[in-house]
């Protein structure tokens, strides 16, 4: 669970372009949709833990944990000034206040909390990848629209736990069209396989097919491995694809220092 101080969270909010970042929002539409769904899931978990289902989804978690709690006066003053000047929609303002107040509560300590994931981190990441949202029949993320769902469906949704910026960028890269992800079939199944993932993009009204593999260079490149009917591959979820991407990036990053040391050893 995050221990980021309240001033740091406020600085993250100050960096958000709430009203003019349409191109960024559109180019990050897939990751923003996943992050919003993960926020909705986490918010449902916290609402269930404190009997606050009626407050869900866009609410101040600290307010249901400790209604009397207030951040330091200078933090609260900065927060209120920022929200009043920059954040237009009431539900977005509630979550901005909630994220800073949550950080202040965590910083103070002294309160027993359930073992649940940080409620606001997915939403803070989503804000930083293209601004806010609006609510009508769907949640409009300015580049993607997702169904609201209900409390139970969000409570039981598949978790999306791979929040590294590089993973989110990889999911967004070239993500035009309707996308299906695949893993190479193996004896251990797609969740445990480390043999590679691919995606098929169907673009335009004619559903032009683009098959791509995620390579060791951490990017999507054209491939003919899938074939017409994807024999030898199994379909996986976008969340499973994200987990593979994050694992591949971690392995590459972990290998770089070792390679550097080996090179130095050879030169000495």
N, C-alpha and C positions, 0 to 999 in steps of 0.2 A: 504494500500500500504506500502511496506517495507521502513523502515528508517535506514536500516543497513548501517554503515559507510563503505567507500571504502576499508579501510585496512582490515575490517572483511571479505568483499567479496573476497579480494585477498587471505586471509588466507584459505578460503573455497576452492579456486582454487588450492592452494598449497597442500591441502590434497588429491587431486584427483590423482589416479593412472591411467594415461592416456593410458598406453601401455600394462600393464601386469595383469590387474585385470579381466581376462576372466571368472573365476569361479564366482566372485561376479556379473559381468554383466549378466551371464546366470541365476543365482539364483534370480535376480531381474528383469527378462525380462518383466514381466507383468507390474510392476509399472513403469519401464523405458519407456515402450511403451505409457502408459497413460500420463506420464509427458511430453514426446516429443510431443504427440498430443496436449496437453494443451498449451505447448509453441507455437506451430504452430498457434493455435487459437488466443492466446494473441498477438503474433507478427502481425497477420492479423488485429486485432482490432487497434493496434497502427499505422500500416502502413496506414490503411484507414483514421484514424483521421488526419494524416499529409500528405495525398496524396503521400505516398511513396510505393505504391503497387509494383513498379518495384524493390524495394530494398528487398522485402520479399522473404524468411522467415528469413534468418540468417544475421541480420543487426544490426547496432549500432543505437538504438532508439535515443540516445542523439544527434547523428549527424544530424538527421532530425528535431529535436526540436530546437537545438541551435548549428549550425555548428561551431561557433567560440569558443564554450566552451572547456576549458581544465581543467583537474584535477590539484591539487597541483603538482608542479614539482617533488617532491620526490615520490608521488604516481604514477605519469606517468612513471618515470624512473624505479621503481620497477616492474610495470606492464609490460613494454616493455621488460625488462630483463627476466621476468618469461616466457612470451609468446614465446620469441625467443628461450629459452632453453628447453621448455617443450611441447609446443602445435604445432603439426605438420601440421594439415590441415587448409587451409585459412578460411573456414567458421567457424570452431571452434574457431580460433584465434579472428575472428570478434566478436563472441558472448562473449568471455572472456573479451575483451576490452570493449565491450558494457555494460556488467554487472557492471564492476568497474566504468566506466564513468557514468553510470546511478546512481549508489550509490553516486558518487561525486556531480552530479547535484542535487539530492534530498537533500544532506547534505547542499549544498550552499543555496538552496531555491530561492525565488524571481522570480519564473517562474510559470505561471498558467498552470496547467496540466489537461487534461480531466479525468473524473472519470472512470478510467479503471484499471484492475488488474495489479499488478507488472509484467512487461514483462519477466523478467529473472528468477524469483524464480523457476518455474518448471524445467528449464534447469539446474540451479545450483544443484537442488536436484537430477536430473537425472545423472549429472556428478559424484556426490558423491556416487551414487549407482552402479558404475561399469565403469566409464570413459566416453569416447566420442562416436563418431559415424563416419560413412563414408557414402558418397552419391554416388549411382549409379542410377539404375532405381527405386530402393527403398531406404529408409533410413535404413541403417544397424546399429543396436544397439548392435551387438555382442552378440546375444542370442535371438534376435527378429528382424524381418524386417517389416516395416510398409510402406504403400503406401504414396507417396509424396502428392497426391491430388493436388487440385488447390487452388487458392486464395479464391474463393467463397465457396468451400466446407469446408475449414478450418475456414473461417470467421463465418460460420453458424453451426459449429460443436457443439455438446453437451458439455457444460462446465464440467471440472473436477476440483472441488474446494477443495477437501479434501486432503490436502497435508501433514498432520501430519505423521511423520516417522512411528509411530505405525500402522496407517492405511495402509500405503504402505507395511509394513512388513507383515501385515495380508493378504493382497491381494497376496503377493508372496509366503506365507507359503504353501508348498506342492503343488504348482500350476503346476502340471504336466498333460499334456493332453489338450484336448479341453474342455473348461469350460463354463457352462451355469449357471446363477444365478437365484434363485427363491425367492419369498416372500410368506409367508402364506397369502392366500386370506382373505381380511377383508372388511368391509363396507366402510372404508375410502380409500381403494386402496393401492397399494404397496408403493407409495412415502411417504405416511403419516403413514403407518403401523409400529408399533413397536413390532410386534408379532414374529419376527425372520426372518432370511434369511438362505438359503441353497444353496449349489452348487452341480452340477453334473459334474464329470470329466470323460471323455471318453479317455481311455489310450491305446495306441498301435494300431496296425493294426486291431486287433480284437475288438477294441472299448470297452474294459473292463470297466464296469461302477463302479464308486465310488461316492456314495452320502454322503455328509457331511453337518453338521449344524454348524453355528457359535454360540458358546455357551457363557454363562455368564462369563466363564473363558477367554474370548477373544481369542479363538482358534477354529480351525476346527476339529470336531470329527465325526466319522462315524454315520450315521443315516439311518433308514429305512422309514422315514416319507414321502419321495417323492413317493415311490411306482414306478410301472412300467411306468405310464403315467402322473405322477405329478398332479393327481386330488387334488383340494383344494389349489393349488398354482398357482401363476402367474409368468411368466418370467419377469425379470427386467434386466436393463443394469448393466454393471460392475461399472459404476459411481454411480448408485443408491445403489449398494451393498457397495461401499466405503463410501457413506454418512451414511448408517446404521452402519457400523463398527465404524466410527468416533463418531457417536452419542452414541453408546453403551460404547465405551471407556471413553467418557466424563462423562457419567452417573456413571460409576464405580468409576472413579477418584473423582468425586464430592461427592460420598457417603462415601469415605474412611475417610475424616476428621470428618464428622458427626458421623460416627461409633466410631472413636477414642474418640471423646468428650463424647459420650454416655457411653463408657466403663469406662472412667475416672470418670464420674459422679456416676456410679454404685459403683465404688471402694472407693469413698470418703464418 
